[in-house]
Structure formats: structure tokens, C-alpha cells
């Protein structure tokens, strides 16, 4: 006796399934001779395995904290039919191959079990299939989904037959926590005199912001905006807009020129298990342009300059192979878009904003 799974291939997202699709297929039971079967159960389930490792010194053997988290489990009987009651002796199937069709789909929200009291359990959108390994083996995380069919046989000495197939899952849209529903823009400004450059002002990142404080000296302000909610789609262009404004005291200064432009995705991965927590960050460039000579010629009001940088500079930039942002009980993965630009009155005195 042998049991196998045969799936219809998914329609969208290449080989990934979403919550809008049914996973359809058949469970095939191959019998070399007639045999009794109590029932056949199909289950779809997911789990999150997270681990943190550390050592007290370089010579110590690393020790770690591990959490094996069941995200959800859905089960359905595909044999016998629902209107046929179960029997102790089971149902005798003749020799040959028997196919049992099924359809099932992913839930929208996780429904994790709660065996560990030290874990804060969250009811969140189901995370995508995911695999992460931190540098120097300091931590790891893995989200797995699989389909499982189990043929239960009557009799104490007859073992059940099981077949499994791992699936790739991709949420249709990420969950939107409240901050993402606020106006989405980032601002950063620097004085045009590089001698007064403030290194404590970060590049422009996307977040909710009420604005930036005024400076008593001349400055250039870079404002970056995304449509709200701020969602970037894989294999699509970045819907970014960049605006430049200058302080009114620059009215009689030479024209301002854009010298460099950079757009990058910064990613942070946080693993929290009980009282232990660690975060790792990485960055991937979408645009990196230097040697520009783009003079800003926008409108002036009260002596100050206001201009929008042409989107042609990043029209070909697309987001590639990035796991969507997600939040679970033990792992959080978030992305932010970081924009840097260099401005000056002359090539020798470029200020980065």
C-alpha cells in the first residue's frame, strides 16, 4: 500500500499559493491487494521555528533558546463521504489505485497554539514562507507550510500511511498596522554649508512624521512620499516622489544642483523568544546614481526654491525577491525605503541629505 499527493498547479504568483486560491488535487491510494481503510484525513498546517544562540565567551559552546510555533492546522476527512458513518472494521478497498479529490485553502489569520506561557501570542495575518539565518549563526527563523494526507487503517498492528508536500505561501497583501495608514512621507534637511553638516540627521526614511524643526541657517530639505498605504509590490516600479525645498535666505545664492541620488530598501529582522531578543539589519540598493548635473529650476516663493525631482531617474527600479513585511508571535520582519541625495552650489561642496 502506498499513498501519494497530486496537486493542480497554482494560477498566480508562479508556484506560490494565496488566501484567494483553493489548493486542489487528489490523494492516490495504491493497493497491491485489497485492504481495509478506516478513513483518509487531509490537513493543511503551518509552523514557525525560531532560535537564538549565544555564548558567554569565544571558547564556550553556544547555547540557545528555541521556539517551535504551530501557526494553524486545518483538517478534513476525504474518505469516507460525510454521509457514511465510520466503522470499527473500516472499509475494504479492492486492489488498484483509488483517487480521492480534495480542495482546501489557507486561512487569512494565524491561529497559533499556546503551549508556552512566556510567548506573547498575536492574532495576525498569516506570514509568508520565509527562511532566515543570522550572521555568525546567532539566530534563525523559518516559516513552513505543508499539505499532509494520512490513511488510517484498522487494527492494532497496522501502521498508518502518510504523505506530505511542502507548499509556498505568499499573502495577497501584508497586514497594515495603524502607522502605515497615516500620511506616508519622510523629511530630512541639512545646511548647504558643509562645514556645519549635522551628522546626527538621518537620511530620508518613510515613516509618519509631523514635520521637521526650523533651522536658523540656510538649508536644503528633501521630502520623499509614497501613496498611502505604503505598499511596494515585487517586480513593479517604486511609486516614489521626491521634492526639494530651500530656506528663503538662499534667494540670492547660486543655483542648487543635484549631484547624487540613492534609493535603498532597509530590512530589519527581529526574533524574540521570552526575555531574549535580537535584531539584524540589511540593505539593498534600488538606485545608486552619481555624477549628476541636474540643476533645480522649480518655482520660488519668498525667495525659497521648491522643485520636484524627475521620476525618470528611478523609473526602471523595481523591487525584486523581497519577502513581504510580517509580524508573528516571535518574529518581526519590516522594510523601509531610504532615500539619500547630494546637493551643492558647486561640485566641491556637496551636502548629502
Secondary structure, DSSP 8 states (H G I E B T S, - for coil): -EEEEEE---SSSTTEE-TTS-EEEEEEEEESS-EEE-EEEEEEEEEEEEEEEE-SSTTS--EEEEEEEEEEEEEEEEES-TTS---SS-EEE-SEEEEEEEEE---SB-------TTS-----B----EEEE-GGG-EEEEEEEEEEEEEE-SSTT---EEEEEEEEE--SS----GGGGS--EEEEEEESSGGG--TTS--EE-B--------SS-EEEEEEEE-SS----BTSB--EEEEEEE-GGGTTS---EEEEEEEEEEEEEEEEETTEEEEEEEEEEEEEE-S--EE---EEETTEEEEEE-GGGSTT-BB-S----EE-SSEEEEEEEEEEEEEESSTTS-EE-
